[in-house]
Structure formats: C-alpha cells, structure tokens
Amino acid sequence: MFRRSQKRYDEASLYDYAVGALGRRMRSVAELKRLLRQRMAGDETAEAAIEAVIQRLKDQKYLNDEQYAAAYSSYRQSNEKFGRMRVVTDLKAKGVHGEVIEKTVSAAYEGVNEEKLAREHLARKRMRKPTNQKETARVFRALVRAGFGSRTVFAILKKWDVDEDTLALLETELP
C-alpha cells in the first residue's frame, strides 16, 4: 500500500509547492486553497500558513481569479467551442466568484453567434446530420452538455429537418 510522505510544511515550503502547482497549470484561488489544505492535513497552523501563501501569491500577481476566468472562458469558447452555460458551470465548480464569472464570460462571449459556435462544436466532435431518433437524441444531448441553450439546439435540429415528433420528445428531456 502506498503511503503519502509525512513531510512537514512550513510557510516557505508551502509557498514553493504552490508556485510549482501554478507553474503546472493555472488555478483559481479556491482550487489552490483546496490543494494546499490537502498538503497540510492534520496541521493546526495550516489555515494561517495557507492564507499567508495565498496573499503573497496575489500580491506578486501569480494568482488572480479575474485573469484566470478570462483566460479559461476564452480558451473554452475559441478552442473547445463550448457554449456559455458550460463555461459558467465549470468556473463555478472551480470556485470562482459569481460576479467575476458573469463579467468575464460576458466579455468572452460578446458578439459570438451561438448557433455558429454550436455547429463548430459538432464539427469538432465529428457529428453529422442525424438520420434517426437515436442519433438525433445523441446530437441533442451532446449540444446540451456542451452548454448550448435549448433555442440554439432546436434551431440546428430544425434546419436539419428533424421531424416534429422527435423534437417534442426531446423537449421533455430538458431540465
């Protein structure tokens, strides 16, 4: 059985670990705090050391939720072709504050044609025009999972001449 080393972290070594973690990939403040808490589990001085490290990283501009959310939103929109709702959900899961999410996602999706983006997402996933109900449901679910609104999803399916009965069945699946 593998056992995690019982290395004791002081503030300096915790800072070094945090910088290394940020060097591997960008993280939100909440994600980094979670990671540091795992490192310091069982230590009564953990919270003070973690707060000091987080503040130092913010002062040095290594850690900034607004920059993180902006970069994350633009990447998910331009490279992965995800819809606005998916990006909002992902950022909430990463612990970014609601006001920051609203501001950065709005900026990233300003002037974006959602239907065009949804079509690009389908092309990226190599999904073609559905020929039966099962394929239609698969395309529908993929677009909803990718964060596109029902209006956009139904607009695409209607342009693909999907029959009204199938669309009515899919409408019942919406949350």
Secondary structure, DSSP 8 states (H G I E B T S, - for coil): ----------HHHHHHHHHHHHHHS---HHHHHHHHHHHTTT-TTHHHHHHHHHHHHHHTTS--HHHHHHHHHHHHHHTS---HHHHHHHHHHTT--HHHHHHHHHHHTTT--HHHHHHHHHHHTT-----SHHHHHHHHHHHHHTT--HHHHHHHHHHTT--HHHHHHHHTT--
